Amino acid sequence: GTMEVSKEILLGENALKLSLKCLSYDFIGTNPDESSEDVGTIQIPTSWREMVLDPSTLKLFFDFYKSTEPPRSSLAMQNIILLSSIRRSIFPRDSDRATYLQSLMDFLRDILSTQQGLQHQENYHEFCRQLGRLKANYQLNELVRVEGYLDWVESVTNFTLKSFQQWQWSLNSIHYLLALWGRLISAVPYVRSDIGAKNHTQRLQECVQLV
C-alpha cells in the first residue's frame, strides 16, 4: 500500500545518506573544512577495495539516480561524485582503474544524451560537480583512452553552452563547468596526440573555442 511505498522511499533515502557519510568520512585527518563542497581524493580503506571495485556498486548508484527524484537522485549523484574520487592506489592495476573510468564515462554520456533528471536543479547542480570532479581525479591522458571520449567532450560542450544560455538556472553550478574546461585546456600540452581517440587534441581545441 501507500504506507509501504513511503517506508521504501524513506529507507532508500536514509541508506543513501548513510553511504554518503561513510564515503565522505575524513579517514586520514586531512580535511580541515568538512563543510566544503570541494571533494579531494577519497582515502577509503584498502579493506573496502573489493566492494568498491565491484561493478554492481557503481551500478547501484547509477540506477538509483535514474529511477528516483530529488532528494534521492541528488544524494545518489553525491555518492557517485565521491566514488569517482577514490585514491589511485585502491586499484590493483591500471587496467582496473581504466575499467572503472569507462563505467563512469558511460554513465555521464548517457545522462548528457538523455538529460535524465537534469530538469531538477538539485540533480543539475550535483551533475555539474561530477563533471568537474572527473578531470580533477583523472588525467587527460586517461580520459582520451576511454571509448566514447569524443562523444563525451562534444556532449559536455553542448551542455556547457546550454548552461551559459540558462545562466539564471545554473548560476550556482557553472563554476564547476568552467573549472572542468580550465583543467582540460591546461592539460593539453602534456598529452600525446597519438594516443587515444583519433584527432582528440584538435577536437578538444575546437570545443574550447565554442565554449
C-alpha positions as CSV (number, residue, x, y, z in Angstrom):
1,G,0.0,0.0,0.0
2,T,0.9,3.7,0.2
3,M,2.5,3.3,3.6
4,E,4.8,0.5,2.3
5,V,5.9,2.7,-0.6
6,S,6.6,5.6,1.8
7,K,8.6,3.3,4.0
8,E,10.6,2.1,1.0
9,I,11.3,5.7,-0.1
10,L,12.4,6.7,3.4
11,L,14.6,3.6,3.6
12,G,16.3,4.4,0.3
13,E,16.9,8.0,1.3
14,N,18.4,7.0,4.6
15,A,20.6,4.4,3.0
16,L,21.9,7.0,0.6
17,K,22.6,9.4,3.4
18,L,24.5,6.7,5.3
19,S,26.7,5.7,2.4
20,L,27.4,9.4,1.8
21,K,28.5,9.8,5.4
22,C,30.7,6.7,5.1
23,L,32.4,7.8,1.9
24,S,32.9,11.4,3.0
25,Y,34.5,10.4,6.3
26,D,37.9,12.0,6.8
27,F,39.8,8.7,7.1
28,I,43.3,10.2,7.5
29,G,42.5,13.5,9.1
30,T,43.5,15.8,6.2
31,N,40.2,17.7,5.6
32,P,40.1,20.8,7.9
33,D,36.9,22.1,6.5
34,E,34.1,19.4,6.4
35,S,31.6,22.0,5.2
36,S,33.4,22.5,1.9
37,E,31.8,21.2,-1.3
38,D,35.2,20.7,-2.9
39,V,36.0,17.0,-2.7
40,G,39.6,15.9,-2.6
41,T,40.9,12.4,-3.1
42,I,38.8,9.9,-1.0
43,Q,41.2,7.8,1.1
44,I,39.0,4.8,1.6
45,P,40.4,1.8,3.5
46,T,42.1,-0.9,1.5
47,S,39.6,-3.4,3.0
48,W,36.9,-1.7,1.0
49,R,38.6,-2.4,-2.3
50,E,36.6,-5.5,-3.3
51,M,33.2,-3.8,-2.6
52,V,34.1,-0.5,-4.3
53,L,35.6,-2.1,-7.4
54,D,32.6,-4.5,-7.8
55,P,30.8,-3.1,-10.9
56,S,27.5,-3.6,-9.2
57,T,28.4,-1.0,-6.6
58,L,28.6,1.9,-9.1
59,K,25.6,0.5,-11.0
60,L,23.5,0.6,-7.8
61,F,24.0,4.4,-7.5
62,F,23.6,4.9,-11.3
63,D,20.3,3.0,-11.2
64,F,19.2,4.9,-8.0
65,Y,19.8,8.2,-9.8
66,K,17.9,7.2,-12.9
67,S,14.9,5.7,-11.1
68,T,14.2,8.3,-8.4
69,E,13.7,12.1,-7.9
70,P,15.3,14.5,-5.5
71,P,16.4,14.3,-2.8
72,R,17.2,10.6,-3.5
73,S,18.5,11.1,-7.0
74,S,20.8,14.0,-6.0
75,L,22.0,12.0,-3.0
76,A,22.8,9.2,-5.4
77,M,24.8,11.6,-7.5
78,Q,26.7,12.9,-4.5
79,N,27.7,9.3,-3.8
80,I,28.9,8.9,-7.4
81,I,31.0,12.0,-7.0
82,L,32.8,10.5,-4.0
83,L,33.2,7.1,-5.7
84,S,34.8,8.9,-8.7
85,S,37.3,10.5,-6.3
86,I,38.7,7.4,-4.7
87,R,42.5,7.2,-4.4
88,R,44.5,5.7,-7.3
89,S,46.3,3.2,-5.1
90,I,43.0,1.4,-4.4
91,F,43.1,-0.1,-7.9
92,P,45.4,-3.1,-8.2
93,R,46.2,-2.4,-11.9
94,D,45.9,0.5,-14.3
95,S,43.5,-1.6,-16.3
96,D,41.2,-1.8,-13.3
97,R,41.2,2.0,-13.0
98,A,40.6,2.3,-16.8
99,T,37.6,-0.1,-16.5
100,Y,36.2,2.0,-13.6
101,L,36.6,5.2,-15.5
102,Q,34.9,3.7,-18.6
103,S,31.9,2.9,-16.4
104,L,31.7,6.5,-15.1
105,M,32.1,8.0,-18.5
106,D,29.4,5.7,-20.0
107,F,27.0,6.9,-17.3
108,L,27.9,10.6,-17.8
109,R,27.5,10.3,-21.6
110,D,24.1,8.6,-21.1
111,I,22.8,11.4,-18.8
112,L,24.2,14.1,-21.2
113,S,22.4,12.4,-24.1
114,T,19.1,11.8,-22.4
115,Q,19.2,14.8,-20.0
116,Q,17.6,12.4,-17.5
117,G,16.8,14.2,-14.2
118,L,18.5,17.4,-15.1
119,Q,15.2,19.3,-15.0
120,H,15.6,19.2,-11.3
121,Q,18.0,21.9,-10.0
122,E,19.4,19.7,-7.2
123,N,20.4,17.0,-9.8
124,Y,21.7,19.6,-12.2
125,H,24.0,21.1,-9.5
126,E,25.4,17.7,-8.5
127,F,25.9,16.7,-12.1
128,C,28.0,19.8,-12.7
129,R,30.0,18.9,-9.6
130,Q,30.5,15.4,-11.0
131,L,31.8,16.7,-14.4
132,G,34.2,19.0,-12.5
133,R,35.4,16.1,-10.3
134,L,36.1,13.8,-13.2
135,K,39.0,15.8,-14.6
136,A,40.3,16.6,-11.0
137,N,40.8,12.9,-10.3
138,Y,41.7,11.6,-13.7
139,Q,44.4,12.8,-16.1
140,L,43.5,13.9,-19.6
141,N,45.7,11.1,-21.0
142,E,43.4,8.6,-19.2
143,L,40.2,10.3,-20.5
144,V,41.3,10.3,-24.1
145,R,41.8,6.5,-24.0
146,V,38.2,5.9,-22.9
147,E,35.8,4.6,-25.5
148,G,33.4,7.3,-26.4
149,Y,35.7,10.2,-25.3
150,L,35.0,12.4,-28.3
151,D,31.2,11.9,-27.9
152,W,31.7,12.8,-24.2
153,V,33.6,16.0,-24.9
154,E,31.2,17.2,-27.6
155,S,28.2,16.5,-25.2
156,V,29.9,18.4,-22.4
157,T,30.4,21.3,-24.9
158,N,26.7,21.4,-25.7
159,F,25.8,21.1,-22.1
160,T,28.1,24.0,-21.1
161,L,26.8,26.2,-23.9
162,K,23.2,25.5,-22.8
163,S,24.1,26.3,-19.2
164,F,25.5,29.6,-20.3
165,Q,22.2,30.4,-22.1
166,Q,20.2,29.5,-18.9
167,W,22.5,31.3,-16.5
168,Q,19.7,32.2,-14.1
169,W,19.2,28.4,-13.6
170,S,22.8,27.5,-13.5
171,L,24.4,30.4,-11.7
172,N,25.5,28.4,-8.6
173,S,26.7,25.5,-10.7
174,I,28.5,26.9,-13.7
175,H,31.9,27.4,-12.0
176,Y,32.2,23.6,-11.9
177,L,32.0,23.5,-15.7
178,L,34.4,26.4,-16.0
179,A,36.9,24.5,-13.7
180,L,36.5,21.4,-15.9
181,W,37.3,23.3,-19.1
182,G,40.2,25.1,-17.4
183,R,41.7,21.7,-16.3
184,L,41.2,20.2,-19.8
185,I,42.9,23.2,-21.5
186,S,45.9,23.2,-19.1
187,A,46.4,19.5,-19.6
188,V,46.6,19.6,-23.4
189,P,50.4,20.2,-23.7
190,Y,51.1,17.1,-21.6
191,V,49.1,14.7,-23.6
192,R,50.5,12.8,-26.7
193,S,48.3,13.3,-29.7
194,D,49.0,9.8,-30.9
195,I,47.2,8.0,-28.0
196,G,43.5,7.5,-27.5
197,A,40.8,8.8,-29.8
198,K,41.9,10.0,-33.3
199,N,42.4,13.8,-33.5
200,H,41.4,14.2,-29.9
201,T,43.6,17.3,-29.3
202,Q,42.2,19.1,-32.3
203,R,38.6,18.2,-31.4
204,L,39.1,19.4,-27.8
205,Q,40.6,22.7,-29.0
206,E,37.6,23.2,-31.4
207,C,35.2,22.6,-28.4
208,V,37.1,25.0,-26.3
209,Q,36.7,27.7,-28.9
210,L,33.0,27.1,-28.9
211,V,32.8,27.5,-25.2
